[in-house]
């Protein structure tokens, strides 16, 4: 098919001059000048004191809530915006929802635990050679064209180290043509130890998608204690040249996110698809998932963004005898 450039996507989704002028006039009328947009002009991120936000959003009343080491500023009350502005706004984030009460655990944290008896909760049996054999990948299944490209995104303070990747390829990549360095890292790489999930993602995308130019998007910070998917997608909306395939192994329970937030994330997925980008998400560790309710009426608990209709969701394969 024929895909759109970033500039063509901008022409498709950018607000009308009237809408943009109305929103900017509203913000500036309250002294809000610290805003940044994206290339497609359909998203604004603004920073302001809580007092200014209360005047901007009548009805809101912001307080700081502290629990343990966690501190957030939220309004327990609903807010309003002027009628002439409301028709031009589809999403205002970071006002009401609190971080999920449960501990948000990534698979990396789960895998680092120990089983009874001191045995590790993971094993190294499924090496790149095992995967390539099981999926009938040969020496010809490597990136041979110059426009082949791929990327993976990392969240939750997970980072990889180039030296670890080089050593991994030295140990497990001798049977196929491969690269031992990530071509580009976008974002901040932490200075501490490499994270298990970040290392796993980078090493295995470069083992199965071997000899293909690979980028890593390292996304700092959190959205309500969870992965800042929207911030990552807005970063993509500011870059005209990107890898064609993006693989993400992270996800959240749908019921831990607001509908408005998920709808806005879906808009960004649609924009990415219009540009010809393929975005792959892991289906999760628990199939459909389960939300346990007192009384025994348990319900399915889907994972997002895996449940989005605008991404490709990939399940896992379990090998009994790798």
GIHUBEL-V876103 format. One record per residue. PHI is phi as a letter, one per 20 degrees, with the letter a starting at -180 (none if undefined). PSI is psi in radians with two decimals (NA if undefined). Layout:
BEGIN
PHI&PSI, PHI&PSI
END
This chain:
BEGIN
none&3.02, d&2.07, e&2.92, e&2.59, f&2.92, g&-0.68, f&-0.64, f&-0.63, f&-0.71, g&-0.79, f&-0.49, e&-0.65, d&-0.18, f&2.54, f&2.75, f&2.75, g&-0.63, f&-0.79, f&-0.81, f&-0.76, f&-0.69, f&-0.80, f&-0.77, f&-0.67, f&-0.70, f&-0.80, f&-0.85, f&-0.48, f&-0.34, d&0.24, m&0.29, e&1.87, d&-0.34, e&1.39, c&2.60, c&2.55, d&-3.00, c&2.96, g&-0.60, f&-0.09, m&0.22, d&0.29, b&2.38, c&2.35, d&2.05, c&2.52, d&2.36, b&2.76, f&2.74, g&-0.64, f&-0.69, f&-0.71, f&-0.62, f&-0.65, f&-0.58, f&-0.60, c&1.40, g&2.36, o&-0.52, f&2.54, b&1.84, e&2.43, c&2.74, e&2.22, d&2.29, c&2.29, b&1.94, m&-2.19, e&0.00, e&2.39, c&2.22, c&2.70, d&2.12, b&2.80, d&2.20, f&-0.13, d&2.67, f&2.86, c&2.97, c&2.75, c&2.71, g&2.54, g&-0.66, f&-0.29, e&-0.62, g&-0.65, f&-0.22, d&0.06, c&2.31, d&-0.17, b&2.20, c&2.05, d&2.85, m&0.44, d&-0.79, d&-0.78, f&2.44, e&2.72, g&2.56, g&2.42, f&-0.54, f&2.84, f&2.20, e&2.06, d&2.19, e&2.87, f&-0.49, f&-0.73, f&-0.67, f&-0.73, f&-0.36, e&-0.10, f&2.94, d&2.46, e&2.83, g&2.47, n&0.06, n&0.10, e&2.45, f&2.62, e&0.20, b&2.88, c&2.90, d&0.51, f&-0.56, e&1.58, e&2.94, g&-0.65, f&-0.66, f&-0.83, f&-0.76, f&-0.60, f&-0.79, f&-0.58, d&0.29, l&0.72, e&2.30, d&-3.09, f&-0.34, e&-0.22, e&1.05, c&2.88, f&1.88, d&-0.28, d&2.55, f&-0.40, e&0.13, f&2.35, b&2.67, b&2.84, b&2.75, c&2.66, d&2.43, d&2.52, c&3.13, l&0.74, l&0.59, e&2.27, c&2.77, d&2.84, d&2.34, g&-0.66, f&-0.66, f&-0.71, f&-0.78, f&-0.72, f&-0.69, g&-0.80, f&-0.57, f&-0.64, f&-0.68, c&0.00, d&0.26, f&-0.34, e&0.00, b&2.67, f&2.38, b&2.97, d&2.69, d&0.13, c&2.43, f&2.35, f&-0.61, b&2.37, d&2.15, d&2.12, o&-3.03, e&2.25, e&2.15, f&2.74, e&-0.09, e&-2.74, f&2.64, f&2.49, e&2.56, f&-0.82, f&-0.72, f&-0.78, f&-0.78, g&-0.82, f&-0.84, f&-0.79, f&-0.66, e&-0.49, f&-0.56, e&-0.16, e&-0.63, e&-0.75, e&1.13, f&2.56, m&0.46, d&2.42, g&2.21, c&2.33, d&2.73, c&2.21, e&1.98, d&1.91, d&1.90, e&2.90, m&3.10, b&2.71, d&1.88, l&0.84, m&0.07, c&-3.04, f&2.31, e&1.20, f&-0.70, f&-0.71, f&-0.69, f&-0.77, f&-0.62, f&-0.55, f&-0.74, f&-0.61, f&-0.13, d&0.10, c&2.15, e&-0.43, d&2.05, b&2.76, f&2.69, f&-0.50, c&2.30, c&2.20, d&2.28, c&2.24, d&0.21, d&2.81, a&2.85, c&2.75, f&2.37, g&-0.71, f&0.00, e&0.00, c&2.64, f&2.65, f&-0.72, f&-0.69, f&-0.81, f&-0.66, f&-0.67, f&-0.67, f&-0.70, f&-0.64, g&-0.75, f&-0.62, f&-0.71, f&-0.69, f&-0.70, f&-0.72, f&-0.65, f&-0.42, e&-0.03, n&0.22, e&2.37, e&2.17, d&2.09, d&2.33, c&2.52, f&2.45, f&-0.30, o&2.99, e&-0.22, c&0.53, m&-2.25, f&-0.27, m&2.82, b&2.27, d&1.96, e&2.15, d&2.40, g&2.39, o&-0.16, n&-0.05, e&1.22, f&2.66, c&2.78, f&2.62, c&1.51, f&2.75, d&2.45, d&2.41, e&0.08, g&-0.54, e&-0.08, f&2.40, f&-0.03, d&0.22, c&2.91, d&2.10, e&2.32, d&2.20, e&3.13, d&2.86, c&2.28, d&2.19, d&2.18, f&-0.67, c&1.35, f&NA
END
